[in-house]
Amino acid sequence: MKLQVSTNDFYEAAYYLLNGCELVDIEGAKVNGKIICSCILTGDSISELQLSYLNGKAQANILNLRRMVGQVSAWVHTAKKQLKQQLPGANSRAQEEGGDA
């Protein structure tokens, strides 16, 4: 089984994806009334990539990174919308304020 890394940092996730890693899942949990999502990624060199990223030695084509961050953001936004409909009580704040979630 390949090592998996979980992150809620869009730039970190984009960096891994640009370097050949795979997005396995997007998980979410309700924290203080908000849904927080994490990207679960895997890949053969994800340990080395994580060390490079966390030590400030990561390198990427800035245009490709910017595009991938946008894509990760879109995926997380879509997952968050789906989770709002599935998680119990996720819509309670909007309903209390008289609006729709």
Long-range contacts (C-beta under 8 A, 24 or more apart in sequence): 2-42, 2-43, 2-44, 2-46, 3-42, 3-46, 3-47, 4-40, 4-41, 4-42, 4-46, 5-40, 5-41, 5-42, 5-46, 5-50, 6-38, 6-39, 6-40, 6-41, 7-38, 7-39, 7-41, 8-36, 8-37, 8-38, 8-39, 10-69, 10-72, 10-73, 10-76, 11-65, 11-69, 12-53, 13-39, 13-41, 13-72, 14-60, 14-65, 14-68, 14-69, 14-71, 14-72, 15-49, 15-53, 15-58, 15-60, 15-65, 16-41, 16-43, 16-46, 16-49, 16-50, 16-53, 17-41, 17-68, 17-72, 18-60, 18-61, 18-64, 18-65, 18-68, 19-43, 19-45, 19-49, 19-60, 20-44, 20-45, 21-45, 21-46, 21-49, 23-72, 23-75, 26-75, 26-76, 26-79, 28-79, 28-80, 28-83, 28-87, 30-87, 30-89, 30-90, 33-92, 33-93, 35-80, 35-83, 35-84, 35-87, 35-90, 37-76, 37-79, 37-80, 37-83, 39-72, 39-75, 39-76
